Amino acid sequence: MTVMTLREVCDAYGVSRRAVQGYEKAGLISASQKNQRGYLLYDVAEQEQIKKIKFYQQIGFTLKEIKSLLNAPEDEVKHMLEKQVRKLEKENQQKEELIGEIYKLL
């Protein structure tokens, strides 16, 4: 993996340009440099950060929470992830109950 342009990052990690710009605005990432054409470039560390941010968003964290996660000590990250797992399990159980109710109606 090498330095990538914004477009390459978006394609490689399945994020939108707007999402990456939002990450930058929130102070979660920043382009490491610009190329001769003025395109923003992201190094390996920033690419890894984007992957982490996307994952955290997928499991339900807000950008504000993600900022805390990225700056937190490892034990605090573990605690926050455990808490999120419990929240997702509860949501999943509620959805399964709703599905069961739907089947009763069918």
C-alpha positions in Angstrom: 0.0 0.0 0.0 1.3 3.4 -0.9 0.2 7.0 -0.9 -3.2 7.4 -2.5 -5.3 10.2 -3.9 -8.7 11.0 -2.5 -10.4 9.2 -5.3 -8.2 6.1 -4.9 -8.9 6.1 -1.1 -12.7 6.4 -1.8 -12.6 3.5 -4.3 -10.3 1.3 -2.2 -12.3 1.7 1.1 -15.8 2.2 -0.1 -16.2 5.7 1.4 -17.5 8.8 -0.3 -15.6 11.9 -0.9 -18.0 13.7 1.3 -17.3 11.2 4.1 -13.6 11.7 3.9 -14.0 15.5 3.9 -16.2 15.1 7.0 -13.5 13.1 8.7 -11.1 15.9 7.9 -13.5 18.5 9.2 -14.0 16.5 12.4 -10.2 16.4 12.9 -10.0 12.6 12.5 -7.6 12.6 9.5 -5.7 14.9 7.3 -4.1 14.5 3.9 -0.4 13.9 4.3 0.5 15.9 1.2 -0.5 17.1 -2.2 0.8 15.9 -5.5 2.1 18.2 -8.4 -1.5 18.5 -9.6 -2.8 19.7 -6.2 -4.6 16.4 -5.4 -4.8 15.5 -1.8 -2.7 12.4 -0.9 -3.2 10.0 2.0 -0.4 7.9 3.4 -0.7 4.4 4.8 -1.3 5.6 8.3 -4.2 7.9 7.2 -5.6 5.0 5.1 -5.6 2.8 8.1 -7.3 5.5 10.1 -10.0 5.8 7.4 -10.6 2.0 7.6 -11.0 2.3 11.4 -13.3 5.2 11.2 -15.5 3.4 8.6 -15.6 0.3 10.8 -16.6 2.3 13.9 -19.3 4.1 12.0 -20.7 0.8 10.7 -21.0 -0.5 14.3 -22.9 2.6 15.3 -20.4 5.1 16.7 -20.8 8.8 16.0 -17.8 10.9 14.7 -17.6 12.5 18.1 -17.4 9.1 19.8 -14.9 7.9 17.2 -12.6 10.8 17.9 -12.7 9.8 21.6 -12.0 6.1 20.6 -9.0 7.0 18.4 -7.4 9.0 21.2 -8.3 6.7 24.1 -6.0 4.2 25.8 -6.5 0.6 24.8 -8.4 -0.4 27.9 -10.9 2.4 27.4 -11.4 1.4 23.7 -12.0 -2.2 24.9 -14.7 -0.9 27.3 -16.4 1.2 24.7 -16.4 -1.7 22.2 -17.9 -4.0 24.8 -20.6 -1.5 25.6 -21.3 -1.1 21.8 -21.6 -4.9 21.5 -24.2 -5.0 24.2 -26.1 -2.2 22.5 -26.0 -4.0 19.2 -27.1 -7.3 20.8 -30.1 -5.6 22.4 -31.1 -3.9 19.1 -30.7 -7.3 17.3 -32.9 -9.0 19.9 -35.6 -6.2 19.4 -35.5 -6.7 15.6 -35.8 -10.5 16.0 -38.9 -10.0 18.2 -40.4 -7.6 15.6 -39.7 -10.2 12.9 -41.4 -12.8 15.0 -44.5 -10.5 15.3 -44.5 -10.0 11.6 -44.5 -13.8 11.0 -47.5 -14.1 13.3 -49.4 -11.6 11.2 -48.5 -13.5 8.0 
